[in-house]
Amino acid sequence: MIQATPRFSIMDLWMFVLMLIWGTNYVILKSAVDVLPPMVFNSFRFATAAVVMGLLFKANGYKLTLPRREWPIIFGQGALPTRLSDWTEAYNGCQQQLNSDHHAGVGRAVQHTAGP
């Protein structure tokens, strides 16, 4: 005999919630970047996510313990990618500025030598 399976499960509900969060994220991010710098907004996002995840773990009976000897490793893994992306963005911004100044200078030199 074939058993009837439920049409929607609790996982379908959680997938729908996840879809809503991801779908509204773009709109919220676009509005927030007009008010806050992106790194500040991301700091709020990740801090809020950490608190929510901590509360969910606590509510489900999980203990969030980490030996102190592992703290520097965890903090380093969290900070390193952020710093690297900041440095690469700053480097790329400097390169774009140098390139635009260089081309503007070449344009002025060509205009000056070509005469009126």
MOBEL-V741015 format. One record per residue. N is the residue number from 1. SS is DSSP state (alpha for helix, beta for strand, coil for the rest). PSI is psi in whole degrees, -180 to 180 (* if undefined). D_LAST is the distance of its C-alpha to the last C-alpha in whole Angstrom. Layout:
<<N	SS	PSI	D_LAST> <N	SS	PSI	D_LAST>>
This chain:
<<1	coil	138	93> <2	coil	129	89> <3	coil	140	88> <4	coil	131	86> <5	coil	147	82> <6	coil	145	81> <7	coil	-43	78> <8	coil	138	76> <9	coil	179	76> <10	alpha	-30	75> <11	alpha	-34	72> <12	alpha	-39	71> <13	alpha	-45	71> <14	alpha	-35	69> <15	alpha	-37	67> <16	alpha	-43	66> <17	alpha	-44	65> <18	alpha	-41	63> <19	alpha	-41	61> <20	alpha	-42	61> <21	alpha	-49	59> <22	alpha	-37	57> <23	alpha	-38	56> <24	alpha	-14	55> <25	alpha	-42	54> <26	alpha	-45	50> <27	alpha	-45	50> <28	alpha	-44	52> <29	alpha	-43	49> <30	alpha	-41	46> <31	alpha	-39	47> <32	alpha	-33	48> <33	alpha	-23	45> <34	coil	-24	43> <35	coil	-42	46> <36	coil	152	47> <37	coil	149	45> <38	alpha	-40	46> <39	alpha	-36	48> <40	alpha	-44	50> <41	alpha	-42	51> <42	alpha	-35	52> <43	alpha	-44	54> <44	alpha	-42	56> <45	alpha	-49	56> <46	alpha	-35	58> <47	alpha	-42	60> <48	alpha	-44	61> <49	alpha	-40	62> <50	alpha	-42	64> <51	alpha	-45	66> <52	alpha	-45	67> <53	alpha	-41	68> <54	alpha	-43	70> <55	alpha	-39	72> <56	alpha	-42	72> <57	alpha	-44	73> <58	alpha	-42	76> <59	alpha	-29	77> <60	coil	4	78> <61	coil	9	80> <62	coil	143	77> <63	coil	131	77> <64	coil	79	74> <65	coil	145	75> <66	coil	127	73> <67	coil	142	74> <68	alpha	-30	72> <69	alpha	-19	72> <70	alpha	-9	69> <71	alpha	-48	67> <72	alpha	-36	65> <73	alpha	-46	64> <74	alpha	-46	64> <75	alpha	-39	61> <76	alpha	-42	59> <77	alpha	-30	59> <78	alpha	-36	58> <79	alpha	-34	55> <80	alpha	-50	54> <81	alpha	-35	52> <82	alpha	-47	51> <83	alpha	-41	49> <84	alpha	-41	48> <85	alpha	-36	46> <86	alpha	-44	44> <87	alpha	-41	43> <88	alpha	-37	42> <89	alpha	-42	40> <90	alpha	-42	39> <91	alpha	-46	38> <92	alpha	-37	36> <93	alpha	-41	34> <94	alpha	-41	33> <95	alpha	-42	32> <96	alpha	-40	30> <97	alpha	-44	28> <98	alpha	-43	27> <99	alpha	-41	26> <100	alpha	-37	24> <101	alpha	-40	22> <102	alpha	-47	22> <103	alpha	-35	20> <104	alpha	-40	18> <105	alpha	-41	17> <106	alpha	-42	16> <107	alpha	-41	14> <108	alpha	-39	12> <109	alpha	-43	13> <110	alpha	-42	11> <111	alpha	-39	8> <112	alpha	-41	8> <113	alpha	-25	9> <114	alpha	-25	7> <115	coil	176	4> <116	coil	*	0>>
